[in-house]
């Protein structure tokens, strides 16, 4: 201490402690202000490479890399009807760096109480594709309208083709039959291609198909579309009414979209929403949608997407209760 000074001397140990405290505070501030995203984002899917959800994600990622400024990777977690992918998401930190591409398959698994995730845990970020179920019959059928199909189901059971028991096309048909007070006999097949073949051959009366599955047959005049299970018509088949127009409160789509789990920071969810929507406005993704018979209206933000998730889950759960697949 200098002569005449009244300051208390600070020894080297005290100075080191103070510097350490300041350094820790600075690090904490830097961590709190970390730019998001600052490293690659993983997209978990339940589909094998080349599947619908996989292709949707990879088409979106071209624009996403530009929107986010970081790389993205698709992480397939196949098996268990979506349960494996749900478990994989649940095992990751809720920091926004891992998102899940979901379809109704995941919501149906949750409705059955399978896997580690509840519907309350799911937070929608953005919808990627909205591919409504279209009720179709063969063109030579006496059934010309949805009212004719309902009347048939009130006389005898409708042979309804589905891809799997408990799948979206099964639940869609069962829900429509319940509301219309019609009878339905489900005939499961290995995939959409088999349904198309059997519908053309007259082995089933009707089926709920995605437009991409039956578009060629519609254009060639082999199939007749009776109704779109949606609130609005599809541009590719503008003359086909919706179930809502026809007085049936039933909407089902093979939707695909992205979710995170509850607990993910709100500011990061907002960044993900903006980035994903920007990515899906990219020409590459819009071309992908057009090739599937869809349009830009498939893309939606989290408000619309979360309402659709809730409705699909509610309708699916009620249909499963009615079918005796789960207890109330």
N, C-alpha and C positions, 0 to 999 in steps of 0.2 A: 504494500500500500504506500502511496506517495506521501511525503511529509505534509501534514495539514489536511489530508483527505479524511472524510467521515464515512466513506463507502465501506461496506462489509466486504471483505475479500471473498471471491468465489473460487474454490479450489477446482482442480481438474476433474475430480470425480463428480462434483455437483454439475459442472458444465456438461460432462458426458451424459449424465442422466437427463438433463434438460434437453439436450440435442436429440437423445433417443426418443423422448416423449413427443417432441415436435415432429420427428421423422415418422413415428407411428401414426400421428394424427394426419400428416400429409398423405401417407399411404392409404389411410381409411377414406380420406376425401377423394383421392384419385380412384379408389375402387368404387366409391359411390357414384362417381361421374364417368365410369367406364362406358365407352361407346358401345352400343348394341346394334347389330351384332359385330363382334370383332374377331370371330373365328367361325369355322364352318358350321352349318346347321344340318342336322340329320333328320331325314324323313323316314319314319318307320312305316312299312306297309305289310299287309297280310298276304299279298299276292306274289306269286312266283314272277321272275323276270318275263316280261312280255304280256302279263295279265293286264286287265283293264285298269286297276288302280296303279300298277307299276307304270304303265304307259302314260296315264294321266299325269303322274308326278314328274316323269322325265320330260314330258312336253312342257310342263310348267317351269322346270328348272332353268331352261335357257333364258327366259326373261327374269327369273328370280336372281340369278347371279349378277345381272345388271342392276336390279332394284336394290339388292342388299349390299353389293360390293364384296361379298364373300362367297366361297364355294358352298355347294350343297351336295349331299350324298343320300341315295336311297338305300335303306337298310331293310331287306326282306326278313320278316319274322313269320314264317308260314306255319299254319297248323291250328287245329282246335277251333275252326270256324271263327277266326279273329281273336280268340282268347290269348294265344301266344303273343300276338302283337300288342294287345292291351297290357299284358304282364310286362312286356319289354318296356313300354312307355312308363309304367308305374315304377320301374326300377331305376329310372333316370332322374337326375336333379330337375326340379321344376324351375328352370332358369331360362326357358325359351329357346334353348339350343337343340331341343328334341321335340319334334311334332309328329303327330300320327295322322296318316291318311285313312279315313274311315268310310265305310259304306253301311247300309242297313244291317249287314251281317254282324257288325260289332254291336249295334243297338239291340238286335235280337238276342245276342249272347248275354248282354247286360240284363235284358228283360227276363231271361231265364235264370238270372242269379249266378251266372258262370263267370269266373275270373275275378281279379282283385279290384275291379273298378265299378263304382256305382254311377248311375246317371247323373247324380249331383256333382260328381267329380269332373264331368266332361265340360270343357269350355270351348265352344266353337270359335274359330278364328276367321275362316273364309270358306265359302262353298266353291267347288271347282267344276262340278258338272251336275246337272239336274235332268235326268233321263227318265221321263215318266213312263209308267207301265201303260201300254196300249192294249185294250181288249180287242182281240182279233178272232175271226172265224174264216173258214175257207169260202171262197167266192161263190161256190155252188150250194152253200148252206141255205136252208129256208130262213135262217135267222138273219134278218136284214138290219135290225136296230138293237140297241141295248134293251129296249122294252121287250122285244121278241125273245132275247136271251133270258131275261128275268121270267117271262111267261113260261118258257121252256123249263126253267129251274123250279117253277111252282107246280109243274105237271110231273116232272121226273128229275132225277139228279143230273146235273151238267157234268160231263167228263171234261175236267179242267187240267191241262198240262202244266207241270211245274218242273223246275230244275232240281228242287230238293224239298223234302218235308221241312216246314218251318222257315223256308226261304221267303224272300220278299214277294215273289210272284204267287206263292202259296197263300201267304197272309193277305195279300191284296185281294185275291179271289174269294177267300173265306170271309173277309170283311164286307165285300160287296154283297155276297150271298146273304150274310146275316142281316144287313140293312134292308135288302130287298125281300127278305123272307123267302129265299130260294134255296134249293138243295144243291150241294156240290160234292162231286166225287173227285178227289185229287189223284192224278196219274203222274208219278214222278219219272223224270228222264235224266240222262247224264249231262245234258246241257241244252242250250238254246237251239242248236242245230238239230238235235233229235226231236225237239218239240215241233219245229217247223216241218220236218219230214212227216211226223205223225199227224199234224194238223192238215197237211196237204192230202194225206192218205185217208183221212176220215176216221182215224182211230180215236180221236178226241173231238169234242164239240167246239171248244174254245180254249184260248190261252191268253195269259198276260205277258206280252213280249215287249222288250225295248225296241224302239223304232229301228235301230241298226240291225236287229235280228230279223225283222220282217219287212224291211223297206223294199228290198228287191221284189218280194212276192206281191207287195201292194202295188208297186209300179207296173208289174207285169199282169196285174189283174187276177192273181191266184188267191189273194187274201182280201178280206174286207175288214176295215177298221171300224169298230162300233163306237168306241169312246176312248178318250185320253184321261187317265186317272190323275187329273191335275186341276188347278183353279183357272188355268188359261190354256188356250189352244197352242198347238205347235205350228211354227211357220211352214215346216215341210209337209204338213197334212192339215192345211187350214180349214178344210171342209168338215173335219171330224170334230164333233162336239166333245166337251169335257163332261166328266161325271158330275161336276158342280152344276153345270148348265142343265143337266138332265134331272137334277133334284136329289143326287146322292152325295152325301157329305163324306166322301172317301177319296183320299189322294195318296198315291204311292209312287215313288220314284226309286230308280237305282241311282241314288245320289252319291257323290263322292266329294269329300271336303276335308279340311284340316282342323285338328283340335289339339289343345294342350290340356293339362290337368289343372284343376283348381289349386291355387297357391302360386301359380306363375305370376310374376309381377305385372301389374296392369299396364305399365308403360311399355313393357316388352311385348305384350299381346297387341297393343296398338301399333307398334312398329311392324310386327309380323303381319297384321291385317293389311296395313297400307302396302307393304312390300309384295305380299302374295297377290293382291288385287292388281297392282301394277304389272306384276309378272304375267298374270293371266290375260292382260290386255295386249300383250306382245303378239305380233302377227303370227308367230309360230304356233302359239297356243290357240289362237282364234281359228287358224287353219285346221288344227286338230279337232276342235269342236265341230266345225263345219263338216268334216269328214264323218263325224258320228251322227249327223243329222240334227245337231244342236246349234245354238247361236250364243251371242254374247250375254243373253239373259241368264245363262247357266251360272255365271260368276256373280257372287253376292257376298256382302260383308257379314260381319258376325251377328248383327241384329236379326237379319233375315234367316241366316243359317242356324242360329240358336233356336229360333221359333220352329223351324222345320225339324230340327233334331228332336225337340220336345214332342212335337205332334207325331212324328214317326214312331217314337218310343211308346207314346201313349196308345196309339192305334195298334201297334204290334203286340203290346202287352195284353190289351183287351182281347184281341183275336186269339192269342195263345190261351187265355183263360177260357174263352168260348170253345176252343178246340180241345180243351182238356190237357194241353201240353204243360201248363203250369197251374198252380193253385192260386187263388185270389190272395 
